[in-house]
Amino acid sequence: MSLRLFIKKLKEENFAYYVIGKGTNLLINDRYFKEVFISLKEINKICKINEKMFFIPAGINSSKASFMLSEKGYTNAEFLSVIPGTIGGAIYMNAGAYNSSISDIIKNVLYLDPLDDLILLKKEDCKFGYRTSVFSKKHGIILGAIIEVENARFKSAPLEKIRTLVEKKKESQPISTKCAGSTFKNPKDMSSWEIVERLGFKGMNIKDAYVSNKHANFIINNGNATFDDIYTLIKNIKAKAKEKLNIDLEYEWKILE
């Protein structure tokens, strides 16, 4: 059954649904969900359009897409190698790293709208911003994007850059731990990790939910942390930032209560 037919069937049967990639940047309640969770991991084949343009499907891992393009000598997508999750999720939140965002290379986004019509949106219609896009306000499904990259001057350069970025991330972030990525978006002209440290939360915990000692904008499940443990911890940080610094920290995670 095609995705469009499946979605139509869910609507006919009045089933609510939620689309996920690899589940990164998600904090999901431990309760039983009646909603149908849809994974797009089978939509994962990159298609070449011309010498510089590719269709990147929503279900492919961002890191895999980056490696495949870099291996062929294409540049400007190396930053995707250190972004967890899939391209669909990256588009949804305009994910980025090291001063680059996926919107930098996007030309169009293929989207299944609420009426189950396939729409090819222009970049300007996607309203990309810092960790946001029009899709966070639309009820539909991102299927992929047309991106534009460049041929590197030296074919080996993109893979070398990936290795540098991966090592940099290993040094500064707790990537070998159980976590959902960066917890809070950075306020204007500030870094969230600095705010969390300033408030004294670095290393603090509620049961097995810990604020990372390596990078304070990461919350780690150090064993058997529950949804309530993690959610209480980040709500405490958010409340204290407002109380002490008058800063409204915004979650980078999507939280399903």
Secondary structure, DSSP 8 states (H G I E B T S, - for coil): --HHHHHHHHHHTT--EEEESSSTTEEE-SS---SEEEE-TT----EE-SSSEEEEETTSBHHHHHHHHHHTTEES-GGGGG--SBHHHHHHHT-EETTEEGGGTEEEEEEE-TTS-EEEEEGGGG--BTTB-GGGSS-SEEEEEEEE-EE-SSTTHHHHHHHHHHHHHHHHS-TTSSEEEE-B---TTS-HHHHHHHTT-TT-EETTEEE-SS-TTEEEE-SS--HHHHHHHHHHHHHHHHHHH-----BSSEEE-
